[in-house]
Amino acid sequence: MAKKKAFINILRALSLTIVIAGAVCSLYYMFNAGRNQKSIILIILFTGWVLSPFISFFIANKIFDRFISFARALLYTLIIIITIGSVVTYSGVFDTNQTKPAAKFLIVPLISWVLLAIAILITRRFSRNSNVS
């Protein structure tokens, strides 16, 4: 039991560290892609949209403190995977000649939100069906 709790705590700390680094890297790539953009309003909107999944990860992290260990481990793992996937996508690794610069900054946060919502639904289901902590 103590090993499981220690593992969850390490996974939580790792996920929070990766989220912070991922948010910073994502903003760097976004500002770099939009460096010629003159509209301050558009930059603010993109900044909010790109940061929104990372903010939701922090909120979900707080909410999941009372869930079972499996649910928390699933959430923390998903946070790590989504964050790394976001940064890799924003870096341009998957870009093609037809890729519009703004497209990935619109699509990746949407996919992140959908994956987080699915994870929350799954973990809530497991948490209701299990009394194990």
N, C-alpha and C positions, 0 to 999 in steps of 0.2 A: 504494500500500500504506500509506503514512504517513497519507494522508487518510482511508482507511478506519479505521485504528486510532484516529485522532483523533476521528472521528465516533462510533465505538463508545464511546470514553472519555467524550465529552460526553453521549451518550445514557445511559450508566451513571450519571454524576453527576446528571443530570436525574432519572432514575428513582429514585435513592436519596433525593434531596431531596423529590420528590413523595410517596414512600412515607412519609417521616417526617411531612410536613405532613398527608398523608391519614390517618395513624394518629391524630394529634392531633385533627384535625377529626372523625373518626369517633367517638372517645371523647367529645368534646364533645357531639355529637348524641345519643349513647347515654345519657350521664349526664343530659342535658337531658330526654330522653324518659322516663327512669326516675327523675326527681327525687322522685316521690312513693312510690317503692318502699321498703318498710321492711326487706326481707330482704337482709342483707349478703351472704349466700351466693349469692343470685340475681344480685346486682350483680357479684360476683366471677366467677361463671360466664359472664355476658354479656361482661364485660370480656375474659376470656380468649378467648372465641369470636370476638368482634369483632376483637381484635388478632391472632388466629392467622394470617390470610392475610398480614398485613404482616410478621410474623415469618418466615413461609415465603418471602416475597419476598427477605428478606435472606439466608436460607440458600441459596435457589436462585441468588441473585446470586453468592454465593461459589463454589458448585459449578460454575456456568457459566463461570467464568474460563478453564477449560481447553477449552471448546467452540469450534467454529468461529465466525467473525464473524457469519455469518447467524443462527446459533442464539442468540448473545448479543443481537443486534439485535432478534430476535423476542421474546425474553424481556423485554428492557427496554421495548419498545413495549407488550407485553401488560401489564406491571406498571403503566405509566403509564395505560393505558386502564382497567384494572380499578380502580385507585385513584381515578381521577377519577369513574368510574361509581359506585363505592361511596359516595363523599362526596356526590355529587349525589342518589343514592337516599336516603341517610341524612338529607339536608337536608329531605326531605319534598316535593320537587318533583313526584314521581309519586304522592303519597298521594291516596286518594279518601276519601269519607265512610266506607266500609266497612273501610279499612285499620286493622288493629290496630297499635298502636305497636311492639310487640315483633316483629312478623312480619318486617319488613325487616332487623332485626338478627339474625334467625335464618337467613333465606334468602340474603342477600347474601354472607356468608362461605362458605356452602356452594357457591354458584355460583362464587365466586372460587377455591376449592379445585379444583373440577372443571375450570375453565378453565386453571388452572396445571398440573394433571396432564396435560391434553391437550397443552398447549404443550411440556411436558417430553418426552412421548412423541414428538411430532413432531420436535422439535429433536434428540433422541437418534438418531432414525432418519436425519435429514439428516447428523448428525455422523459416523455410522458409514459412510455412503455417500460421504462426501467427505473428501479429505485436504487440502483447501484451508483455510488458516488465515486 
